[in-house]
Amino acid sequence: MENSQPHIFLTGGSGFIGSRIVEELLADDSPLKPSKITIFDIQPYQGIQNELIEFVQGNIFDYTVVESASKNADIAIHSAAIIDWGTKSKQEVLNINVEGTKNMIKACKANNINHLVYTSSLDAVFTGSPLIDIDETQPYPETHHTVYCESKKLGELAVLDAHSTDLKTCILRPSDVYGEADPYHIDSLIDMAKNGFYVRLGNGKSKCQHVYVGNMAHAHVLAANALWTNNNKVEKEIYFITDGQGSNFFKFFDQVVEGAGYKIFPKNAWIPKKLAYSIGSLSEATAVLMRPIKKYNPKFSRFAVTYTCTDFTFSSKKASKDFNFQPKYSSEEALQKTINFYSKNK
């Protein structure tokens, strides 16, 4: 099997991480050479073009479509998800992130797909209290801050429960992902800089983990290859993926904003955590009240405050030991690639 070329079924392949997984699979130095990549996503695919790519548009919540699209695949990489921090309905998040994952598992069994890599999230174990230098033995919290956090835990449990000799699985937990075309962080920070009043949350001391999107994609390829080549160390295992030391959320992204040529003013404005939390609560309440008239997702939320103001650090030692994960892109290269993208897109 080590020398054969697998057909890879990739859900969420139009997304931030998914489209980069495609690039890493097709890279000259990829350890896993696919015979075909079937991309499945509800959004049109606009990534790298290649004759090995087939795109199927569909909803992961629709089992019939998932089962049909994944026929003849050898490896499934399931990265489709709703990324949500409290602004979407509970049922919508659970449908996609939990029932969609169960649909993927069911399709794997129906189509004799024997390898499944699941993209989870560090949010599966987020507690809202400081977690410093934890590892994968960190237990799930009894309650979750958002339905998204809960959905990623439930997705993990479904994948672990599905593991068998016929369906070998592993789970990757990305830390805070950044990079070119980042849909979650950088645009809103640049907007603040453009508007001339740039504020941060907390006191600048809390630390969290980041990972460059190219390195996260590379981790998926390595994990899939480990399953494919019968590396039993990775079977039914969970891995944190990061590529650098913990750093303050805002100080980290300040490098991108300033590097791309935007002025940060005031230089050192921080909203204390308690005040920021109150503003987040008000922002969420306003969004709920406005919902009958206009639906919008508030960028300021209680979860965002808690997340960016609370220590949450770990390493990728286990991934390094079990399937030789090392960052493909250095911190300097990753930061420069990100800065270049946002400099060109002013």
Secondary structure by P-SEA (a helix, b strand, c coil): ccccccbbbbcccccaaaaaaaaaaacccccccccbbbbbccccccccccccbbbbbcccccaaaaaaaacccccccccccccccccccaaaaaacaaaaaaaaaaaaaaacccbbbbbcccccccccccccccccccccccccccaaaaaaaaaaaaaaaaccccccbbbbbbccccccccccccaaaaaaaaaccccccccccccbbbbbaaaaaaaaaaaaaaaaacccccccbbbbbbccccccccccaaaaaaaaccccccccccccaaaaaaaaaaaaaaaaaacccbbbbbcccaaaaaaaabbbbccaaaaaaaccccccccaaaaaaaaaaaaaaac
